[in-house]
Amino acid sequence: MADALLRVRNLTKTYANGVTALKNVSLEVHKGEFLVVIGLSGSGKSTLLRCLNRLHEPTSGEIFFEGREIGALQDKRAIRALRKKIAMIFQHFNLIPRQSVLKNVLMGVLAEKSTLQSILGLFSETEKKDALANMKLVGISEKASLRADQLSGGQKQRVAIARALTQKPTLLLADEPVSSLDPATCRVVMDYLRKINQELGITVIANLHFLSLVRMYATRVIALKDGEIVFTGRPEEITEEWFKRIYGEDAHAFSQNDL
């Protein structure tokens, strides 16, 4: 379709140890979607996200972002520019523990800095103002002067989200963003991701495990099993039967009351 932000065609990724994590995966993602990817650990979810922003190099296939084939990018500056537009947050936050929350958020603009500016940590007043605005958006601005290692897990993830927003991305990738958090904090972090999606119009692709969260936040779902897409559709279409096909016969889908 003409409005597809991202097109993936026959994407395959085989690692040096011979493990094929993705097998001819094809999908489209449209502007404004909150797409959730589900599947067992080892199904290829994280590999998929890392291929989308060239953290991992695909073995074969094509990835088109905003109409441009990103696999053709070779220049380091072009790849940095791509990663600026496709921001990513991780399960384990990837913050600098002894730096302040504000400094961690400002790390999101380093791709635009010269080597000297990066080393010296030189940021403009406008960049600081934008960082504080993003921190306010995710409810963490009052922690600006604290060290990152003084925060709770949920607060750290909100710092990571604010850092990603300083890149002014078009697409936000979230790799298991709440899997290390307690149930109540999961909902807080997911609420902020939905706010970013709905209020800022940033397209989100998130890897999640809990079906209750999938049903609450996703606009569309794809399921991976052994590196292949086995389901695509609306979250309410994932029945108990589908859930067992994706996760195995012994699996049980969680209800919304479980979180």
SVG drawing of the C-alpha trace seen along z (x, -y; Angstrom):
<svg xmlns="http://www.w3.org/2000/svg" viewBox="-11 -28 48 57">
<polyline fill="none" stroke="black" stroke-width="0.4" points="0.0,0.0 1.1,-3.5 1.1,-4.6 3.4,-1.8 6.2,-3.3 8.1,0.0 8.2,2.9 10.0,6.1 10.4,8.6 11.7,12.2 14.0,11.3 16.3,14.1 19.0,13.9 21.4,16.8 24.1,16.3 27.7,17.4 26.9,20.5 24.5,21.7 21.3,20.8 18.6,19.2 16.7,16.8 14.4,15.4 13.1,17.3 11.7,15.3 9.8,12.9 7.6,10.4 5.5,7.7 4.3,4.1 4.0,1.5 1.9,-1.6 2.2,-5.1 0.6,-5.4 0.4,-1.7 1.2,-0.2 2.4,3.2 3.2,5.9 5.3,8.9 4.8,12.0 6.4,15.4 8.5,17.7 12.1,16.7 14.2,17.6 11.4,17.1 13.2,14.3 11.5,11.2 14.7,9.4 16.6,10.3 13.8,8.8 13.9,5.5 17.7,5.4 17.6,6.0 15.2,3.2 17.7,0.5 20.8,2.3 22.1,3.3 22.2,6.8 22.9,7.3 20.3,9.5 21.6,12.5 19.1,11.9 15.9,10.0 15.0,6.3 13.9,3.7 12.3,0.5 11.9,-2.4 10.1,-5.5 10.5,-4.0 14.3,-3.6 16.0,-0.3 18.1,-0.5 20.2,2.6 21.8,0.5 23.2,-2.0 26.9,-1.6 28.1,-5.0 28.4,-5.2 26.7,-8.6 23.7,-7.3 23.4,-4.4 23.6,-6.8 20.9,-9.0 18.7,-5.9 19.1,-4.9 18.1,-8.5 14.8,-8.0 14.4,-4.5 14.9,-4.8 15.2,-1.8 14.6,-1.0 15.8,2.2 14.8,4.6 17.7,3.6 17.6,-0.2 21.2,-0.7 21.7,-3.8 25.0,-5.2 24.6,-4.5 26.7,-7.3 25.4,-10.0 22.4,-12.1 19.0,-11.4 19.2,-14.6 22.7,-13.6 21.3,-10.1 18.4,-11.6 20.7,-13.9 22.7,-10.9 19.9,-10.6 21.3,-13.5 24.9,-12.3 24.4,-11.1 24.2,-14.8 27.4,-15.7 31.0,-15.9 33.5,-13.6 34.8,-16.5 31.3,-17.6 30.5,-14.0 33.7,-13.6 33.1,-16.9 29.4,-16.4 28.5,-19.8 24.8,-20.3 22.9,-23.4 20.2,-25.1 17.6,-24.1 18.7,-20.4 18.5,-20.6 15.0,-22.2 13.8,-19.4 15.3,-16.7 13.4,-18.2 10.2,-18.3 10.5,-14.7 11.2,-13.8 8.1,-15.7 6.1,-13.8 7.0,-10.5 6.6,-11.8 10.3,-11.8 11.3,-15.5 11.6,-15.8 14.4,-13.2 16.6,-15.2 19.5,-15.7 19.5,-12.2 22.0,-9.6 20.5,-6.9 21.5,-4.2 19.3,-5.8 16.1,-5.1 13.7,-2.2 13.3,0.1 10.2,-1.6 11.8,-5.0 14.9,-3.8 12.7,-2.6 11.0,-6.0 14.4,-7.6 15.2,-5.3 12.0,-6.3 12.7,-10.0 16.3,-9.4 14.8,-7.8 12.4,-10.7 15.2,-13.2 16.2,-11.6 12.8,-12.8 12.2,-9.4 9.5,-8.4 9.6,-4.8 10.2,-3.5 11.3,0.1 10.8,1.5 12.5,4.8 10.8,6.5 10.4,3.0 8.5,4.3 9.7,7.9 12.0,7.0 9.3,4.9 6.7,5.7 3.0,5.9 2.0,2.4 5.1,0.8 4.5,2.6 1.2,0.8 2.8,-2.6 5.5,-2.2 3.0,-0.8 0.7,-3.7 3.5,-6.1 4.4,-4.2 0.7,-4.4 0.7,-8.1 3.7,-8.7 2.0,-6.6 -1.3,-8.4 -0.3,-12.0 3.0,-12.3 2.0,-10.0 5.2,-8.0 4.8,-4.4 5.7,-1.8 6.8,1.8 7.1,3.7 8.0,7.2 5.8,8.4 5.1,11.6 1.8,11.0 -1.3,11.5 -3.2,9.2 -0.8,6.3 -1.1,7.2 -4.9,6.9 -4.7,3.6 -2.2,1.7 -1.7,3.3 -3.5,2.1 -2.2,5.1 -0.2,8.3 2.2,10.6 3.4,13.8 6.7,15.5 7.5,19.1 10.8,20.7 11.7,17.5 8.5,17.5 5.3,15.5 2.5,17.8 -0.2,15.2 -1.1,11.6 -4.2,9.8 -6.0,7.9 -5.3,8.6 -8.8,9.8 -8.4,12.5 -5.8,14.3 -8.0,17.0 -6.8,19.5 -6.4,21.9 -4.1,19.5 -2.2,18.8 -1.4,22.5 -0.4,22.8 2.1,19.9 3.3,20.8 2.7,24.6 -0.1,26.8 0.8,26.3 0.6,22.5 -2.3,20.6 -3.3,17.1 -3.3,14.5 -6.4,12.4 -6.3,8.6 -6.8,9.3 -3.4,11.0 -1.6,7.6"/>
</svg>
